[in-house]
Amino acid sequence: MELLGKTVVVTGGGRGLGRAYCESLAEQGANVVAADIRDTGNTIEAVKSAGGHAIGVHLDVTDPISCNDMANAAIEAYGRIDSLVNNAALYGDISGGRFDQISDSQWDNVMNVNIKGIWNCCRACVPSIRESGGGTIINISSLAATYGMPYALDYAMSKAAVIGMTRSLARELGRDWIRVNAVAPTAVLTEGTEEYMGEKMEKALAVIASNQALSANLEPKDMVGTISFLVSDASKFITGQTIMVDGGTTLL
């Protein structure tokens, strides 16, 4: 899949899946913009050490001004934006619990980051993608949205909204040849998963793997192929879809 010369913005690019996306896309020739509220220095260093092209941008997805600044930085560095990977989300930073015990502040924070954050980033980046003659938006959802995730109603609901947003944007932006798809992974072996699951992680991962047709836990490297495919022209007639990367947990 040829990505040479494409400029791809990856939110949440400072660690975990976001960093894996940045490194893989850059390896395939893309100009990468790693945007995160966390420091992106390690991601940028890894990309450049491998001979790739990348810049790091501080981004608060809940702030429209920050999102616009991020898009402007991408255009200033590379002249255009071709793809946006909406990966930033609250996950490891939240506390699980019964639905009626979730605090109002956590609920609002999850919705602001996981839903409104994608809206803000799309508003900031779509004008440049449109001006480039079209491109792609990839929204990271979750198995939690389709399978259900007890004790995480706020997270599961936010990821379900991501799928709805993806479908609506696909219909609206198709006239501009902007393709919008979602990717819904099961639990991935990242820092965020470790933070969320805590001491229950080993047992939880064993249960997750046992429910899959492919009985193994997902690693970041297992996700990058799907993202590269959706960014590339190889998927030029695919839009409005949710691709499950879950080892065969949900069979659609």
Secondary structure as GFF3:
##gff-version 3
##sequence-region A 1 252
A	DSSP	beta_strand	7	11	.	.	.	ID=ss1
A	DSSP	alpha_helix	16	27	.	.	.	ID=ss2
A	DSSP	beta_strand	31	36	.	.	.	ID=ss3
A	DSSP	alpha_helix	41	49	.	.	.	ID=ss4
A	DSSP	beta_strand	53	58	.	.	.	ID=ss5
A	DSSP	alpha_helix	64	78	.	.	.	ID=ss6
A	DSSP	beta_strand	83	86	.	.	.	ID=ss7
A	DSSP	three_ten_helix	99	101	.	.	.	ID=ss8
A	DSSP	alpha_helix	104	111	.	.	.	ID=ss9
A	DSSP	pi_helix	112	116	.	.	.	ID=ss10
A	DSSP	alpha_helix	117	131	.	.	.	ID=ss11
A	DSSP	beta_strand	135	140	.	.	.	ID=ss12
A	DSSP	alpha_helix	143	147	.	.	.	ID=ss13
A	DSSP	alpha_helix	153	173	.	.	.	ID=ss14
A	DSSP	three_ten_helix	174	176	.	.	.	ID=ss15
A	DSSP	beta_strand	178	185	.	.	.	ID=ss16
A	DSSP	alpha_helix	191	197	.	.	.	ID=ss17
A	DSSP	three_ten_helix	198	200	.	.	.	ID=ss18
A	DSSP	alpha_helix	201	210	.	.	.	ID=ss19
A	DSSP	three_ten_helix	220	222	.	.	.	ID=ss20
A	DSSP	alpha_helix	224	231	.	.	.	ID=ss21
A	DSSP	three_ten_helix	233	235	.	.	.	ID=ss22
A	DSSP	beta_strand	242	245	.	.	.	ID=ss23
###
